[in-house]
Amino acid sequence: MRIGKAIGAAPIFAAALYSAFAQAETADASPDSRADATVRAMRPEEKVILTHGVMAVPIIGPLNLPSDGVLGAGYIPGIDRLGVPSLRESDASLGVSYIFGMRKDGATALPSALAMASTWNPGLIRRGGQMIGSEARAKGFNVLLAGGVNLMRDPRNGRSFEYFSEDPLLSGILAGNAIKGIQSNHIISTIKHMALNGQETGRKFVDVKISDAAARESDLLAFKIGIEIGDPGAVMCAYNLVNAEHACASDYLLNKVLKQDWRYKGFVMSDWGAVPGVDAALKGLDQQSGEQLDTGIFLDDKLVTAAQSDPRYAARLDDMNRRIIWAIYANGLDKHPAQAGGSIDFAANSAVALETAKQGIVLLRNTRGVLPLARTAKSIAVIGGFADIGVLSGAGSSQVHGPDGPAANLTLGDSGPFSVFMSQQYHASVPLKAIKAMAPQAVVKFRNGRSASEAASLAAQADIAIVFANKWSGEGMDQPDLSLPDGQDAVIAAVAAANPNSIIVLQTGNPILMPWLNETAAVMQAWYPGARGGEAIASVLFGETNPSGRLPVTFPASEAQLPRVKVDGFDTVEPSFAGNPSDPDAKLVVDYDIEGSDLGYRWNARKRQKALFPFGYGLSYTSFEASGLKSDGTTATFLVRNTGDRAGATVGQVYLVSRNGDAKLRLVGFSRVELAAGSSRKVSASIDPRLLADWKDGQWSMPGGTFTFALGDNSEALGRPVNVRMSARSWKD
């Protein structure tokens, strides 16, 4: 880096400069005024300190971290002279990332984001964020790469487990609360990956085609809701292209939508290796992250050179710094510095993970009331899924483990620096042990499930057969289909034929097909259940916990129901964690205008298709009744009654079902309700007006007329429609 050269600014007398800086440091100064003063006080060479940083893990060449650095996702030096702290970054959507045990520590692993979303419980998700943020502070991190809010456009996406749902309202509310929880610890959280990052295949060169209206009504709406609730200090842009522009150099996404229309005040950091060139700064990028993974370091010397000759770059350079420093001040990173070596209450944090796992388990099938199991059961066969070792987790940069590391680590091959991500890893929460603890009088036997005949033989000898079926998923690669791998469908079918009381526990990172469904007694979706997953599964199986999870995604009846039969490029693009093209001229185009803003259950409604299990679906050991829907179009009220004989929780779901007679299906409000047996409660849910409107001509436009709403047990089980007359209106975002 060349220093000492002016960057398009006139000399400023030192006394006046430091006077302004000191004045902004007063206790009542706003983050805005403080940031303005700090930028004015910066020397030319200091203006490219905060604009780029390294990946702080030595898997791409040697790494020399300063004394305040922490092994993690990234490091950006601070400016000691001005009291601006360094930025120490960790991946942290599901907990503080383990990074292969290089720090020789551990963290509390929350269940996958799909499991979290299945709780439909914003308050619990906020508690999870608070927990993650507290552990990050104790390790010295002050920036967390969290808030994954990409919508699930394709259930085969390898990173589906890191994201919340297919619905913009549910995803945005939960992501916003996770961010709010994290930032309560005086650290910065991102929201990511902006935007339309819908597949891992060819992730660095896939070009998403989508109209402005479709994007604003779906993925971008989820980001907007998340930003409104969580106020994240940073936005991470995505690897993919959007309408032929790299997302990290997209004038449309970063300047037009984010900074102009939404008036976002924080900064945009790149994903690691996602910066195409120095002109990304003009397109809205504020910070280059993990610069070793890019083809060049663009926001250092090259930015200095550009700013010396082009006033647009000089102005952007000040703005880039102002945004980064504003986020630091707004979240108190300078006044409440994070320091490594802090204490962590693993027991208390483990309880948060356990409660999240319990609430996130979705009971999909329960014939003859086979569940909950009696603790007096005499013989139980437990089969497959490494249930004698632990519970499965998703892979990639989000991988979390406790202080003792993984209970098992099964390599899946691959070569190169990113091969370390290609392994199935298990948390040390053992379902077999937890089942034995719940039924201490039972004879509990285990088989690994590698042989269908052996599994069926054991199942035939037991009163109850519990099959654990796993499907590993990870960053960098998509799923070829929605089937279970490794012959597990055959094992389940054989066990179900041998024992009519066969219970299937699914640990997957995405929806799956179930050709054996009608032969089973019960099916439970546990997702990747986190650090206490084994105990949570046993608790639900034996009725200690009444299942209350509801699906945040649609389980299709077949892949033919999806907008695309296969993930675009899956059969032609060579798998690669990095996602780079094998040929510099390679092209991969994905047409998201096929479904537009109608994802998941909305696509099914448009096509009049019935899901295997619809969005919002989930069973309980009690029964509920929702009735008396009333609405003025801005709020919905209704009564929820527990009509069963045990306490439980349900989710009141309010859907728009038509507008002026035109069929539509949109979740517009929801509320999770806990009720004692026989009790009832009046529930109120606010309705986001954007879900009643369309994006037209640069604004939200809602026609006047009749809007029809209905309560739903799920997106396909709707109650009596209620009509509301509303006036036309339009408004800016």
C-alpha positions in Angstrom: 0.0 0.0 0.0 1.3 3.4 -0.9 0.9 5.9 1.8 1.2 9.7 2.3 -0.5 10.7 -0.9 -3.6 12.9 -0.7 -6.9 11.3 -1.9 -8.7 14.3 -3.4 -9.0 16.2 -0.1 -7.6 19.6 0.8 -5.2 19.8 3.8 -6.8 20.3 7.2 -5.1 21.9 10.1 -4.4 19.4 12.8 -5.9 21.5 15.6 -9.2 22.0 13.9 -9.3 18.3 12.9 -8.7 17.0 16.4 -11.1 19.6 17.9 -13.9 18.3 15.7 -13.0 14.7 16.5 -12.9 15.4 20.3 -16.3 17.2 20.1 -17.9 14.2 18.4 -16.6 12.0 21.2 -18.9 13.5 23.8 -21.3 11.2 25.5 -24.4 12.5 23.8 -23.0 12.4 20.3 -24.9 10.2 17.9 -23.1 7.4 16.0 -23.7 9.5 12.8 -21.9 12.6 14.0 -19.1 10.5 15.6 -18.6 8.6 12.4 -18.5 11.9 10.4 -16.0 13.4 12.7 -13.8 10.3 12.6 -13.8 10.2 8.8 -12.8 13.9 8.8 -9.9 13.0 11.2 -8.6 10.2 9.1 -5.3 10.5 7.3 -5.2 9.6 3.6 -3.4 6.3 4.2 -5.9 5.3 7.0 -8.8 5.4 4.6 -8.0 2.0 3.1 -7.4 0.2 6.4 -11.0 -0.7 7.1 -11.9 -1.4 3.5 -10.3 -4.8 3.1 -9.3 -7.8 5.3 -8.0 -11.3 5.3 -9.5 -14.7 5.9 -8.1 -15.4 9.4 -7.7 -19.2 8.9 -4.5 -20.7 7.5 -6.0 -22.9 4.8 -4.9 -20.7 1.9 -1.2 -20.1 2.4 0.5 -18.8 5.6 -1.3 -16.4 8.0 0.3 -13.8 10.2 -2.4 -12.4 12.5 -1.6 -9.4 14.7 -1.6 -9.9 18.5 -5.3 -8.9 18.8 -6.4 -11.3 16.0 -8.5 -14.4 16.6 -8.5 -17.4 14.4 -11.9 -17.2 12.6 -13.5 -16.1 9.4 -11.8 -12.8 9.0 -9.7 -9.9 10.4 -9.6 -6.2 9.6 -7.1 -4.0 11.4 -8.3 -1.1 13.5 -7.0 2.5 13.6 -5.5 2.9 17.1 -4.8 6.6 16.7 -8.6 7.2 16.4 -9.8 4.6 18.8 -11.3 2.5 16.0 -11.1 -1.2 17.0 -10.1 -4.0 14.7 -12.8 -6.2 13.4 -12.5 -9.9 14.3 -15.1 -12.0 12.5 -16.6 -15.4 12.9 -19.2 -17.4 11.1 -22.0 -17.7 13.5 -25.5 -18.5 12.1 -25.8 -21.6 14.3 -23.1 -20.8 16.9 -19.5 -19.7 16.9 -17.8 -21.6 14.1 -15.4 -24.4 15.1 -12.9 -23.9 12.3 -11.6 -27.4 12.5 -10.6 -27.0 16.2 -7.8 -24.6 15.4 -8.6 -22.4 18.4 -8.7 -25.4 20.7 -12.1 -24.3 22.1 -15.7 -25.0 21.4 -19.1 -23.3 21.3 -22.8 -24.2 21.8 -24.3 -25.5 18.6 -27.9 -24.5 18.0 -30.1 -26.6 15.8 -30.1 -25.8 12.1 -31.9 -22.7 10.9 -34.7 -24.9 9.5 -35.2 -26.4 12.9 -35.2 -22.9 14.5 -37.7 -21.7 11.9 -39.9 -24.7 12.8 -40.4 -23.2 16.2 -42.2 -20.2 14.7 -41.0 -18.5 17.9 -39.2 -15.1 17.4 -38.5 -14.7 21.1 -36.7 -18.0 21.3 -34.7 -17.2 18.2 -33.7 -13.9 19.8 -32.5 -15.8 22.9 -30.4 -18.0 20.6 -28.9 -14.9 19.0 -28.1 -13.5 22.4 -26.4 -16.8 23.4 -24.3 -16.9 20.3 -23.3 -13.3 20.7 -22.2 -13.8 24.3 -20.0 -16.8 23.4 -18.5 -14.8 20.5 -17.6 -11.9 22.8 -15.9 -14.3 25.2 -13.7 -15.5 22.4 -12.8 -12.0 21.3 -15.0 -11.7 18.2 -16.9 -8.5 17.5 -18.4 -9.2 14.1 -20.6 -12.3 13.4 -21.4 -13.5 9.9 -25.0 -14.5 10.8 -28.5 -13.6 9.7 -28.9 -16.0 6.8 -32.2 -15.0 5.2 -32.1 -16.4 1.7 -35.4 -18.0 0.8 -35.5 -21.7 -0.1 -36.3 -21.5 -3.8 -35.1 -25.1 -4.3 -35.3 -27.7 -1.5 -32.1 -29.4 -2.9 -30.0 -26.3 -2.1 -27.0 -27.6 -0.1 -27.3 -24.7 2.3 -31.0 -24.9 3.0 -30.2 -26.0 6.6 -28.6 -22.6 7.2 -31.6 -20.6 6.1 -35.0 -20.3 7.7 -37.8 -20.9 5.2 -39.4 -20.4 1.8 -41.6 -17.5 3.1 -40.5 -13.9 3.3 -42.5 -12.9 6.4 -41.4 -15.9 8.5 -37.8 -15.7 7.3 -37.5 -11.9 7.8 -39.0 -11.9 11.3 -36.9 -14.8 12.5 -33.7 -13.5 11.0 -34.3 -10.0 12.4 -34.8 -11.4 15.9 -31.6 -13.5 15.6 -29.7 -10.4 14.6 -31.2 -8.4 17.4 -30.2 -11.0 19.9 -26.6 -11.1 18.6 -26.2 -7.3 18.5 -27.4 -7.0 22.1 -23.9 -8.1 23.0 -22.3 -4.9 21.5 -21.1 -6.7 18.4 -22.0 -6.4 14.7 -24.1 -9.0 12.9 -24.5 -9.3 9.2 -27.6 -10.2 7.3 -26.7 -12.4 4.3 -26.3 -13.3 1.4 -27.7 -10.5 -0.6 -29.4 -11.7 -2.7 -31.1 -14.5 -4.5 -28.4 -16.9 -3.5 -30.6 -19.9 -4.2 -28.2 -22.7 -5.1 -24.6 -23.9 -4.5 -24.0 -25.4 -7.9 -21.7 -22.9 -9.8 -22.3 -20.5 -6.9 -19.7 -18.0 -8.0 -20.8 -17.7 -11.6 -24.5 -18.7 -11.7 -26.5 -15.8 -13.1 -30.0 -15.3 -11.7 -32.6 -13.8 -14.0 -35.5 -12.2 -12.1 -37.7 -9.1 -12.5 -37.5 -6.3 -10.0 -41.1 -6.9 -8.9 -40.6 -10.7 -8.2 -37.4 -10.0 -6.3 -39.0 -7.2 -4.2 -42.0 -9.4 -3.3 -39.9 -12.4 -2.2 -36.2 -12.6 -1.3 -35.7 -8.8 -1.0 -38.8 -8.5 1.2 -37.3 -11.1 3.6 -34.1 -9.0 3.8 -36.1 -5.8 4.3 -38.1 -7.2 7.2 -35.0 -8.6 8.7 -33.2 -5.3 8.5 -36.2 -3.4 10.0 -36.3 -5.7 13.0 -32.6 -6.4 13.6 -30.9 -3.3 12.2 -27.8 -5.3 11.3 -24.5 -3.3 11.2 -23.5 -5.1 8.0 -25.0 -6.7 4.9 -23.0 -9.5 3.3 -23.5 -9.7 -0.5 -23.6 -13.0 -2.3 -21.4 -15.0 -4.7 -24.0 -15.3 -7.5 -24.8 -12.8 -10.3 -28.2 -11.1 -10.5 -29.3 -10.1 -14.0 -25.7 -10.3 -15.3 -24.1 -8.3 -12.4 -22.1 -9.8 -9.6 -24.1 -9.5 -6.4 -21.1 -7.9 -4.7 -20.8 -5.4 -7.5 -24.5 -4.9 -8.2 -25.6 -1.3 -8.5 -29.2 -2.5 -8.5 -28.9 -4.5 -5.2 -26.4 -2.5 -3.2 -27.0 1.1 -4.3 -30.5 1.3 -5.7 -32.3 -1.1 -3.4 -30.3 -1.2 -0.2 -28.8 2.2 0.2 -31.2 4.4 -1.8 -34.6 2.8 -1.4 -34.1 1.3 2.0 -31.8 4.1 3.3 -29.6 1.5 4.9 -26.9 3.1 7.0 -24.5 0.2 7.7 -21.8 -1.3 5.4 -21.7 -4.0 2.8 -19.0 -6.6 3.2 -18.3 -9.1 0.5 -18.6 -12.8 0.8 -15.2 -14.5 0.8 -13.8 -14.5 -2.7 -16.8 -12.7 -4.3 -15.2 -9.4 -5.4 -14.8 -9.0 -9.2 -12.8 -5.8 -9.3 -12.2 -2.3 -7.8 -15.3 -0.9 -9.5 -17.4 -2.9 -7.0 -16.8 0.1 -4.7 -18.8 2.3 -7.1 -21.5 -0.3 -7.2 -22.0 -0.2 -3.4 -19.4 -2.6 -1.9 -17.8 -1.1 1.2 -15.4 -3.9 2.4 -13.5 -6.7 0.7 -13.5 -9.8 2.9 -11.2 -12.8 2.7 -9.1 -11.1 0.1 -6.8 -14.1 -0.4 -9.7 -15.9 -2.2 -10.2 -13.1 -4.7 -8.1 -12.7 -7.9 -6.7 -9.5 -6.4 -6.8 -7.1 -3.5 -9.0 -4.5 -5.0 -10.0 -2.2 -2.1 -6.4 -1.2 -1.0 -3.8 0.2 -3.5 -6.1 -0.1 -6.5 -8.8 1.9 -4.6 -6.2 4.5 -3.6 -5.1 4.9 -7.2 -8.7 5.2 -8.4 -9.5 7.8 -5.8 -6.5 10.0 -6.8 -7.8 10.4 -10.3 -11.6 10.0 -10.0 -13.7 12.1 -7.6 -16.4 9.4 -7.6 -14.0 7.0 -5.9 -12.8 9.6 -3.5 -16.3 10.3 -2.4 -17.1 6.6 -2.1 -14.0 6.0 -0.1 -15.2 8.5 2.6 -18.6 6.9 2.4 -17.2 3.4 2.8 -15.4 4.4 5.9 -18.3 6.3 7.3 -20.6 3.3 7.0 -18.1 0.9 8.6 -17.4 3.3 11.5 -21.0 4.1 12.0 -21.7 0.4 12.5 -18.9 0.2 15.0 -20.2 3.1 17.0 -23.9 2.2 16.7 -23.2 -1.2 18.2 -20.7 0.0 20.8 -17.7 -2.0 19.6 -15.4 0.8 20.7 -17.0 1.4 24.2 -17.6 -2.2 25.0 -14.6 -4.0 23.5 -14.8 -7.8 23.1 -11.8 -9.6 24.6 -10.7 -13.2 24.3 -10.7 -15.2 27.5 -14.2 -14.4 28.8 -16.2 -17.0 30.6 -19.0 -19.0 29.0 -21.9 -20.6 30.8 -22.1 -23.7 28.7 -24.8 -25.2 30.9 -27.2 -22.2 30.5 -26.4 -22.0 26.8 -26.9 -25.7 26.4 -30.4 -25.2 27.8 -31.2 -22.7 25.0 -30.0 -25.2 22.4 -32.2 -28.0 24.0 -35.3 -25.8 24.1 -34.8 -24.8 20.5 -34.4 -28.4 19.4 -37.5 -29.5 21.3 -39.7 -26.7 19.8 -38.2 -27.3 16.4 -39.0 -31.0 16.1 -42.0 -31.5 13.7 -44.3 -34.5 14.2 -45.4 -35.4 10.6 -47.3 -38.7 11.2 -48.7 -40.4 14.2 -51.1 -43.3 13.5 -53.0 -45.1 16.2 -51.5 -42.7 18.8 -48.3 -44.7 18.8 -46.6 -41.6 20.1 -45.8 -40.7 22.8 -44.1 -43.9 23.8 -44.8 -45.3 27.3 -41.8 -45.3 29.6 -42.8 -48.8 30.5 -42.1 -50.1 27.0 -40.5 -53.5 27.3 -38.4 -53.8 24.1 -37.2 -51.1 21.7 -35.1 -51.6 18.6 -33.1 -48.5 17.6 -31.7 -48.6 14.1 -29.3 -46.5 11.9 -28.3 -42.9 11.7 -25.3 -43.3 14.0 -27.8 -43.0 16.9 -25.3 -44.7 19.1 -22.7 -41.9 18.5 -24.5 -38.6 18.2 -26.7 -36.4 16.0 -25.9 -35.2 12.6 -24.9 -31.6 11.7 -24.7 -29.6 8.5 -21.3 -28.9 7.0 -19.3 -25.9 5.8 -18.3 -22.6 7.3 -21.2 -22.7 9.7 -20.0 -25.9 11.4 -20.1 -25.7 15.2 -18.8 -28.1 17.9 -18.5 -28.1 21.7 -15.2 -28.0 23.5 -14.6 -31.8 23.0 -15.1 -31.5 19.3 -17.1 -33.9 17.1 -18.3 -37.2 18.3 -17.6 -38.6 14.9 -16.1 -37.2 11.7 -16.7 -39.2 8.5 -14.7 -37.9 5.6 -16.4 -37.8 2.2 -13.2 -37.5 0.2 -12.4 -34.6 -2.1 -9.0 -32.8 -2.4 -7.6 -29.3 -2.2 -7.7 -26.7 0.6 -11.5 -26.9 1.1 -11.6 -30.7 1.5 -11.7 -30.2 5.2 -15.3 -29.1 4.8 -16.3 -32.4 3.1 -17.2 -34.6 6.1 -20.2 -35.7 8.1 -19.8 -34.6 11.6 -21.8 -35.5 14.7 -22.6 -33.7 17.9 -22.0 -35.7 21.1 -25.6 -35.9 22.1 -26.5 -39.6 21.8 -30.1 -40.5 21.0 -29.6 -44.2 22.0 -28.4 -43.1 25.5 -31.3 -40.6 25.8 -33.8 -43.3 24.8 -32.4 -45.7 27.4 -32.7 -43.0 30.1 -36.3 -42.4 29.2 -37.2 -46.1 29.3 -34.9 -47.6 32.0 -36.9 -50.8 32.3 -36.9 -51.6 28.5 -34.5 -53.8 26.6 -33.0 -51.4 24.1 -30.9 -52.9 21.3 -29.1 -51.1 18.4 -28.2 -52.0 14.9 -26.3 -49.6 12.5 -28.8 -50.0 9.6 -26.3 -50.9 7.0 -28.2 -54.1 6.3 -32.0 -54.0 5.7 -32.4 -57.7 6.6 -30.5 -57.3 9.9 -32.5 -54.2 10.8 -35.8 -56.0 10.0 -34.8 -59.0 12.0 -34.2 -56.9 15.1 -37.3 -54.9 14.5 -39.5 -58.0 14.4 -38.3 -59.0 17.9 -39.2 -55.6 19.5 -42.4 -53.9 20.6 -41.2 -50.6 19.1 -38.8 -50.0 16.2 -37.2 -46.5 15.9 -35.3 -45.9 12.7 -32.9 -42.9 12.5 -32.6 -41.8 8.9 -30.0 -39.2 8.0 -29.2 -37.0 5.0 -26.1 -35.0 5.2 -26.0 -31.6 3.5 -23.3 -28.9 3.3 -22.1 -25.7 1.8 -20.6 -25.8 -1.7 -22.8 -28.5 -3.2 -26.4 -29.2 -3.8 -28.4 -32.4 -3.4 -29.0 -34.5 -6.6 -32.5 -35.3 -5.5 -34.9 -35.5 -2.5 -34.3 -39.2 -1.7 -32.5 -40.6 1.3 -29.0 -41.8 0.5 -27.2 -45.0 1.3 -30.1 -47.4 0.9 -32.0 -46.0 3.8 -35.4 -46.1 2.1 -35.0 -49.8 1.7 -34.1 -50.2 5.4 -37.1 -48.2 6.5 -39.4 -50.2 4.2 -38.0 -53.5 5.6 -38.4 -52.4 9.2 -41.9 -51.1 8.6 -42.9 -54.4 7.1 -41.4 -56.3 10.1 -42.9 -54.1 12.8 -46.2 -52.2 12.6 -45.0 -49.8 15.4 -42.1 -48.4 13.3 -41.2 -44.8 14.1 -38.9 -42.8 11.7 -36.8 -40.0 13.0 -35.4 -37.8 10.2 -32.2 -35.8 10.5 -32.0 -33.9 7.2 -31.0 -30.5 6.0 -33.9 -30.3 3.5 -37.2 -31.8 2.7 -37.2 -35.4 1.5 -39.5 -37.9 -0.3 -41.0 -40.7 1.7 -42.0 -43.7 -0.5 -42.5 -45.8 2.7 -44.7 -43.2 4.5 -48.0 -45.1 4.5 -46.3 -48.2 6.0 -45.0 -46.4 9.1 -46.6 -45.7 12.4 -45.0 -42.3 13.0 -42.6 -39.9 11.4 -40.7 -37.1 13.2 -38.6 -34.4 11.5 -35.7 -33.5 13.8 -33.6 -31.6 11.2 -30.0 -31.2 12.4 -31.0 -30.8 16.1 -27.8 -29.3 17.6 -25.8 -29.8 20.7 -28.7 -31.3 22.7 -30.5 -33.0 19.9 -30.4 -36.6 21.2 -32.1 -35.5 24.5 -34.6 -33.4 22.6 -35.6 -36.3 20.3 -36.1 -38.7 23.2 -38.1 -36.0 25.1 -40.6 -35.8 22.2 -40.7 -39.5 21.6 -41.7 -40.2 25.2 -44.0 -37.3 25.7 -42.0 -35.3 28.1 -42.2 -32.6 25.4 -45.4 -32.2 23.4 -44.3 -31.5 19.8 -45.2 -28.1 18.6 -43.0 -27.6 15.5 -44.5 -26.5 12.2 -42.9 -26.9 8.8 -41.3 -23.7 7.5 -40.9 -25.2 4.1 -43.0 -27.4 1.8 -42.3 -31.1 1.4 -43.1 -31.8 -2.2 -44.9 -35.0 -3.2 -42.4 -35.4 -6.1 -39.6 -33.5 -7.7 -42.0 -33.0 -10.7 -43.9 -30.4 -8.6 -40.8 -28.1 -8.4 -40.3 -25.2 -10.7 -37.2 -27.0 -12.1 -36.9 -30.8 -12.3 -33.2 -30.5 -11.5 -31.0 -27.9 -10.0 -29.7 -25.8 -12.9 -26.2 -26.9 -13.8 -26.1 -29.9 -11.5 -25.5 -32.4 -14.4 -23.0 -30.1 -16.3 -21.0 -28.2 -13.7 -18.2 -30.0 -12.0 -18.7 -30.0 -8.2 -16.5 -27.5 -6.4 -16.7 -26.1 -2.9 -15.2 -22.8 -4.2 -17.8 -22.7 -6.9 -15.5 -21.3 -9.5 -16.0 -22.2 -13.2 -13.7 -24.8 -14.6 -13.7 -22.8 -17.9 -13.4 -19.0 -17.7 -16.1 -18.7 -20.4 -18.5 -21.0 -18.6 -22.1 -19.7 -18.3 -24.9 -20.8 -16.1 -28.2 -19.0 -16.1 -31.1 -19.6 -13.7 -34.5 -18.3 -14.5 -36.3 -17.3 -11.3 -39.0 -15.6 -13.2 -40.5 -19.1 -13.7 -41.9 -19.0 -10.1 -41.3 -15.2 -9.5 -42.4 -14.5 -6.0 -44.4 -17.6 -5.7 -42.1 -19.9 -3.8 -43.0 -23.2 -2.1 -46.6 -23.3 -0.9 -47.4 -20.3 -3.1 -46.1 -22.2 -6.2 -48.2 -25.2 -5.2 -51.2 -22.9 -4.9 -50.6 -21.4 -8.3 -50.2 -24.8 -9.9 -53.0 -26.4 -7.7 -50.7 -29.0 -6.4 -50.9 -30.9 -3.1 -47.7 -31.3 -1.1 -46.6 -34.4 0.7 -46.6 -32.2 3.8 -47.5 -28.5 3.4 -46.0 -25.4 4.7 -47.1 -24.7 8.3 -47.9 -28.4 9.0 -47.2 -30.2 12.3 -49.0 -32.5 14.7 -49.3 -32.4 18.5 -50.2 -34.9 21.3 -53.2 -32.7 22.0 -55.7 -30.9 19.7 -56.4 -27.3 19.0 -59.2 -25.3 17.4 -58.8 -21.8 16.0 -61.9 -19.7 15.3 -63.6 -16.3 15.2 -61.2 -14.6 12.8 -61.7 -10.9 12.6 -59.7 -8.4 10.7 -59.5 -4.8 9.5 -56.7 -5.6 7.1 -54.0 -4.4 9.4 -54.5 -6.7 12.3 -56.1 -10.1 12.7 -57.6 -11.4 15.9 -58.9 -14.9 16.6 -59.5 -17.4 19.4 -57.3 -20.5 19.9 -58.5 -23.3 22.2 -56.7 -26.4 23.4 -59.4 -29.0 23.0 -57.2 -31.9 24.2 -56.2 -33.4 27.5 -52.6 -32.1 27.8 -50.8 -28.8 27.6 -49.2 -27.9 24.3 -48.4 -25.2 21.8 -49.7 -24.4 18.3 -49.1 -21.7 15.7 -52.1 -19.5 14.6 -51.5 -18.8 10.9 -53.3 -16.1 8.9 -53.3 -16.3 5.1 -54.5 -13.9 2.4 -56.5 -16.3 0.1 -57.8 -13.9 -2.5 -57.9 -10.3 -3.6 -60.9 -9.0 -5.5 -61.8 -12.5 -6.4 -58.3 -13.5 -7.7 -56.9 -16.5 -5.8 -53.7 -15.8 -3.9 -52.0 -17.5 -1.0 -49.7 -15.6 1.2 -48.9 -15.9 4.9 -49.7 -12.5 6.3 -49.4 -13.1 10.1 -48.7 -15.7 12.7 -48.5 -16.2 16.4 -47.2 -19.2 18.5 -49.5 -19.9 21.4 -48.9 -22.1 24.5 -52.1 -23.4 26.2 -53.0 -25.6 29.1 -55.4 -28.4 28.4 -58.9 -27.0 28.0 -57.8 -23.4 28.0 -58.2 -20.7 25.3 -56.7 -17.4 24.4 -57.5 -14.5 22.1 -54.6 -13.9 19.8 -53.7 -10.9 17.7 -51.4 -10.9 14.7 -50.3 -7.8 12.8 -50.6 -7.9 9.0 -47.7 -6.5 6.9 -49.4 -4.4 4.2 -46.6 -5.3 1.7 -48.0 -8.9 1.6 -51.3 -7.4 0.4 -49.7 -5.4 -2.4 -47.7 -5.7 -5.5 -44.4 -3.9 -6.5 -45.2 -1.7 -9.4 -43.5 1.3 -10.9 -41.0 1.7 -8.1 -43.4 1.4 -5.2 -45.8 -0.8 -3.4 -49.3 -0.7 -4.9 -52.4 -2.1 -3.2 -55.6 -2.0 -5.1 -58.8 -1.2 -3.4 -61.5 -3.8 -3.0 -62.2 -7.0 -1.2 -59.4 -8.9 0.5 -60.2 -12.4 1.8 -58.4 -13.9 4.8 -58.5 -17.3 6.5 -57.0 -19.0 9.5 -55.0 -22.1 8.6 -53.7 -25.2 10.4 -51.3 -25.0 7.5 -51.2 -23.6 4.0 -53.5 -26.3 2.7 -56.0 -26.6 5.6 -57.8 -23.2 5.7 -60.8 -22.2 7.7 -63.8 -20.1 6.9 -62.9 -17.0 4.7 -63.4 -13.5 6.1 -63.8 -10.6 3.7 -62.4 -7.1 4.4 -63.0 -4.0 2.2 -59.9 -1.9 1.9 -59.0 1.3 0.1 -56.4 1.6 -2.6 -53.0 3.0 -1.6 -49.4 3.2 -2.8 -46.2 3.9 -0.9 -42.5 3.8 -1.2 -40.4 1.1 0.5 
